[in-house]
Amino acid sequence: SNKMADAQTLFNVIQSKRPFLMQDPNGVIGLNIFYMTINKPDAAIDVVQKYLKLFPKNVTQDLFAIYLRSLIKRGKLDLAKQFYQALLKAPDKNHYT
């Protein structure tokens, strides 16, 4: 089926660009959304956690919000609560919060 082949092609392209995407919070958000869309919440959470370890100072509300969504969907509520508290304290809200 063409859909399956297209999905595999897209997956391969994303995987080949993953090192580049992992350098930027928006790239990580894109990876997270992609993995959540293909029902891989653990991979979605993993990309954000790796980014947070590599670049703890270069984070955005958008990144925290998308991470929070993934954690909640996966049932990791204790960890989600920490990020929710951080977002509540943020002075400016954005389209994810």
C-alpha positions as MATLAB code, in Angstrom:
seq = 'SNKMADAQTLFNVIQSKRPFLMQDPNGVIGLNIFYMTINKPDAAIDVVQKYLKLFPKNVTQDLFAIYLRSLIKRGKLDLAKQFYQALLKAPDKNHYT';
ca = [
       0.000    0.000    0.000;
       1.226    3.491   -0.798;
       0.347    4.856    2.637;
       2.648    2.356    4.296;
       5.481    3.118    1.886;
       4.943    6.866    2.357;
       4.946    6.458    6.123;
       8.183    4.474    5.974;
       9.793    7.106    3.734;
       8.762    9.893    6.094;
      10.019    7.929    9.084;
      13.385    7.367    7.366;
      13.740   11.056    6.492;
      12.930   12.099   10.045;
      15.349    9.563   11.497;
      18.123   10.756    9.163;
      17.558   14.367   10.306;
      17.160   13.508   13.979;
      20.690   14.630   15.020;
      20.037   18.022   13.410;
      16.530   18.312   14.861;
      17.842   17.466   18.339;
      19.895   20.693   18.367;
      16.871   22.996   18.548;
      13.786   23.085   20.808;
      11.474   23.448   17.808;
      13.087   20.421   16.157;
      12.513   18.447   19.342;
       8.878   19.581   19.424;
       8.498   18.340   15.851;
      10.045   14.979   16.722;
       7.798   14.702   19.771;
       4.648   15.449   17.769;
       5.720   12.980   15.075;
       6.305   10.179   17.582;
       3.027   10.921   19.369;
       1.209   10.847   16.020;
       2.564    7.393   15.209;
       1.620    6.233   18.724;
       5.160    6.045   20.105;
       4.791    8.045   23.332;
       7.934    6.600   24.911;
      10.018    7.801   21.956;
       8.250   11.178   22.132;
       9.155   11.542   25.811;
      12.679   10.261   25.227;
      13.576   12.920   22.641;
      12.533   15.700   25.014;
      14.395   14.158   27.963;
      17.573   13.809   25.898;
      17.301   17.412   24.728;
      16.754   18.660   28.295;
      19.930   16.848   29.398;
      21.985   18.241   26.501;
      20.636   21.799   26.505;
      19.067   22.541   29.910;
      19.366   26.309   29.415;
      17.795   26.409   25.935;
      14.212   25.462   26.702;
      10.918   27.080   25.793;
       7.374   27.067   27.130;
       6.338   25.288   23.950;
       8.816   22.491   24.658;
       7.624   22.128   28.253;
       3.979   22.155   27.159;
       4.412   19.492   24.487;
       6.467   17.403   26.938;
       3.683   17.774   29.514;
       1.127   16.529   26.997;
       3.254   13.463   26.265;
       3.799   12.678   29.938;
       0.081   12.899   30.674;
      -0.807   10.678   27.731;
       1.732    8.117   28.965;
       0.395    8.301   32.526;
       3.573    9.754   34.064;
       1.614   12.118   36.256;
       4.219   12.804   38.952;
       6.721   14.022   36.393;
       3.987   15.861   34.480;
       3.041   17.738   37.642;
       6.551   19.228   37.904;
       6.362   20.636   34.387;
       2.797   21.817   34.898;
       3.912   23.823   37.939;
       6.710   25.406   35.886;
       4.248   26.372   33.143;
       1.812   27.853   35.654;
       4.554   30.178   36.883;
       5.457   31.337   33.369;
       4.489   34.982   32.948;
       3.625   34.788   29.250;
       1.423   32.088   27.828;
       1.689   30.762   24.286;
      -0.375   28.669   21.891;
       0.344   25.423   23.775;
      -0.331   26.741   27.287;
];
